[in-house]
C-alpha cells in the first residue's frame, strides 16, 4: 500500500486523503478484470471458466475493499477514518492529536475515568520502514544544511522538501484539528472543555465487506459444484 499519497479538496472544507498508488492499483486491476471476464464470456463454456470468472470477481472485491475503499475524510464535523472492515468518525473536539507512526494515527480523548483514549490507525495512509529511516537520517542532517546555487538551504526548508506525503498528511490533519478545536471552543466554551468522546461513531464497512465476502463464498460454491 506504499507509494505517493494525495490530499484532495473536493468542495467546501472537505478533504480526502488516500493512497494514489492504491487507487492506481484499483483502476489497473479493474481494466484487467473486465478484459478477463469478457474473454471468459466469449471463449469459456465449461465449469473451469465459471470458476475462473468467479475468482476474478472475488479478487476484484478484495482489491476494492483494500485499495479503493480506504481513505481519511476531514470535513467541518470531524475526521472519518475508513478502513477495509470498519470506519471511525471522530468529531474535532474529541481529536487530541494526529501523528504518523507507521500509519497516520488519530488520537481520541479518553472517556471519563479512562487512563488513555483510543488510537485509530489509518489503512489508507501508511509510512514504510524506508520512510522511517529517511526521517531519522534527516534528523541527523539538520545541523548540516544542503548547499544550493543560492547558498545554503535552511534546515527547516530542507526538512520540508524531504518530507514524505504521509508526513504532510499527518501534519495537515494535525494543524486542522488544532484550528477546529479552537473554533469549537470559541463557539461553545463549556462543551469544549469536555470532548465529545461519546459522539465517536464506529461502524462496520458493509460495502467493502460484502464486496469481499460474497464473491469469496461464490468461489467456494463454484469449486464444490
For each residue, the residues with C-beta under 8 A, 3 or more apart:
1: 19 21 22 66 67 123 124 126
2: 19 21 126 128
3: 19 20 21 22 24
4: 19 20 21 165
5: 17 18 19 20 124 125 165 166 168 169
6: 17 18 19 20 165
7: 15 16 17 168 169 172
8: 15 16 17 18
9: 14 15 16
10: 14 15 16
11: 14
12: 75 76
13: 74 75 76
14: 9 10 11 73 74 75 76
15: 7 8 9 10 73 74 75 172 176
16: 7 8 9 10 71 72 73
17: 5 6 7 8 71 72 73 74 104 124 125 169 172 173
18: 5 6 8 22 23 70 71 72 124 125
19: 1 2 3 4 5 6 22 23 67 70 124 125 126
20: 3 4 5 6 23 24
21: 1 2 3 4 24 25
22: 1 3 18 19 25 26 66 67 68 70 124
23: 18 19 20 26 27 67 68
24: 3 20 21 27 28
25: 21 22 28 29 63 67
26: 22 23 29 30 63 64 67 68
27: 23 24 30 31
28: 24 25 31 32
29: 25 26 32 33 59 60 63 67
30: 26 27 33 34 60 63
31: 27 28 34 35
32: 28 29 35 36
33: 29 30 36 37 56 57 59 60
34: 30 31 37 38
35: 31 32 38 39
36: 32 33 39 40 52 53 56
37: 33 34 40 41 53 56 57
38: 34 35 41 42
39: 35 36 42 43 44
40: 36 37 43 44 49 52 53 56
41: 37 38 44 53
42: 38 39
43: 39 40 49
44: 39 40 41 48 49 50 52 53
45: 49
46: 49 50
47: 50 51 222 225
48: 44 51 52
49: 40 43 44 45 46 52 53
50: 44 46 47 53 54 222
51: 47 48 54 55 219 222 223
52: 36 40 44 48 49 55 56
53: 36 37 40 41 44 49 50 56 57
54: 50 51 57 58 215 218 219 222
55: 51 52 58 59 219
56: 33 36 37 40 52 53 59 60
57: 33 37 53 54 60 61 215 218
58: 54 55 61 62 212 215 216 218 219
59: 29 33 55 56 62 63
60: 29 30 33 56 57 63 64 211 215
61: 57 58 64 65 208 211 212 213 214 215 216
62: 58 59 65 66 212
63: 25 26 29 30 59 60 66 67 68
64: 26 60 61 67 68 69 208 211 212
65: 61 62 68 69 84 205 208 209 211 212
66: 1 22 62 63 69 70 84 123 208
67: 1 19 22 23 25 26 29 63 64 70
68: 22 23 26 63 64 65
69: 64 65 66 82 84 205 207 208
70: 18 19 22 66 67 82 83 84 122 123 124
71: 16 17 18 82 124
72: 16 17 18 79 80 81 82 104 122 124 125 169 173
73: 14 15 16 17 79 80 82
74: 13 14 15 17 78 79 80 173 176
75: 12 13 14 15 78 80
76: 12 13 14 180
77: 89 91 92
78: 74 75 89 90 91 92 94 95 180
79: 72 73 74 89 90 92 95 98 106 173 177
80: 72 73 74 75 87 88 89 90
81: 72 87 88 89 90 106 120 121 122
82: 69 70 71 72 73 87 124 205
83: 70 86 87 88 121 122 123 124 205
84: 65 66 69 70 123 205 208 209 212
85: 204 205 208 209
86: 83 202 203 204 205
87: 80 81 82 83 202 203 204 205
88: 80 81 83 106 120 200 201 202
89: 77 78 79 80 81 200 201 203
90: 78 79 80 81 94 95 106 108 120 200
91: 77 78 94 95 196 199 200
92: 77 78 79 95 177 180 181 184
93: 109 181 184 185 191 192 195 196
94: 78 90 91 108 109 195 196 197 199 200
95: 78 79 90 91 92 98 106 107 108 109 177 180 181
96: 107 108 109 117 195
97: 107 174 177
98: 79 95 104 105 106 107 170 173 174 177
99: 104 105 107 170 174
100: 103 104 105 127 166 167 169 170
101: 105 127
102: 121 126 127 132
103: 100 121 122 123 125 126 127
104: 17 72 98 99 100 121 122 124 125 126 166 169 170 173
105: 98 99 100 101 119 120 121 122
106: 79 81 88 90 95 98 119 120 122 173
107: 95 96 97 98 99 117 118 119 120
108: 90 94 95 96 117 118 119 120 197 200
109: 93 94 95 96 117 195 197
110: 114 115 116 117 197
111: 114 117 197 198
112: 197
113:
114: 110 111 117
115: 110
116: 110
117: 96 107 108 109 110 111 114 197
118: 107 108 200
119: 105 106 107 108
120: 81 88 90 105 106 107 108
121: 81 83 102 103 104 105
122: 70 72 81 83 103 104 105 106 125 126
123: 1 66 70 83 84 103 126
124: 1 5 17 18 19 22 70 71 72 82 83 104
125: 5 17 18 19 72 103 104 122 166 169 170
126: 1 2 19 102 103 104 122 123 166
127: 100 101 102 103 131 132 164 166 167
128: 2 131 132
129: 132 133
130: 133 134
131: 127 128 134 135 164 166 167
132: 102 127 128 129 135 136
133: 129 130 136 137
134: 130 131 137 138 162 164
135: 131 132 138 139 164 167
136: 132 133 139 140
137: 133 134 140 141
138: 134 135 141 142 158 159 162
139: 135 136 142
140: 136 137
141: 137 138 144 146 158
142: 138 139 155 158 159
143: 155
144: 141
145: 152 153 154 155 158
146: 141 152 153 158
147: 151 152 153
148: 151 152 153
149:
150:
151: 147 148
152: 145 146 147 148
153: 145 146 147 148 157 158 161
154: 145 157 158
155: 142 143 145 158 159
156: 159 160
157: 153 154 160 161
158: 138 141 142 145 146 153 154 155 161 162
159: 138 142 155 156 162 163
160: 156 157 163
161: 153 157 158
162: 134 138 158 159
163: 159 160 167 168 171
164: 127 131 134 135 167 168
165: 4 5 6 168 169
166: 5 100 104 125 126 127 131 169 170
167: 100 127 131 135 163 164 170 171
168: 5 7 163 164 165 171 172
169: 5 7 17 72 100 104 125 165 166 172 173
170: 98 99 100 104 125 166 167 173 174
171: 163 167 168 174 175
172: 7 15 17 168 169 175 176
173: 17 72 74 79 98 104 106 169 170 176 177
174: 97 98 99 170 171 177 178
175: 171 172 178 179
176: 15 74 172 173 179 180
177: 79 92 95 97 98 173 174 180 181
178: 174 175 181 182
179: 175 176 182 183
180: 76 78 92 95 176 177 183 184
181: 92 93 95 177 178 184 185 192
182: 178 179 185 186
183: 179 180 186 187
184: 92 93 180 181 187 188 191 192
185: 93 181 182 188 189 192
186: 182 183 189
187: 183 184
188: 184 185 191 192
189: 185 186 192 193
190: 193 194
191: 93 184 188 194 196
192: 93 181 184 185 188 189 195
193: 189 190
194: 190 191
195: 93 94 96 109 192
196: 91 93 94 191 199 200
197: 94 108 109 110 111 112 117 200
198: 111
199: 91 94 196
200: 88 89 90 91 94 108 118 196 197
201: 88 89
202: 86 87 88
203: 86 87 89
204: 85 86 87 209
205: 65 69 82 83 84 85 86 87 208 209
206: 209 210
207: 69 210 211
208: 61 64 65 66 69 84 85 205 211 212
209: 65 84 85 204 205 206 212 213
210: 206 207 213 214
211: 60 61 64 65 207 208 214 215
212: 58 61 62 64 65 84 208 209 215 216
213: 61 209 210 216 217
214: 61 210 211 217 218
215: 54 57 58 60 61 211 212 218 219
216: 58 61 212 213 219 220
217: 213 214 220 221
218: 54 57 58 214 215 221 222
219: 51 54 55 58 215 216 222 223
220: 216 217 223 224
221: 217 218 224 225
222: 47 50 51 54 218 219 225
223: 51 219 220
224: 220 221
225: 47 221 222
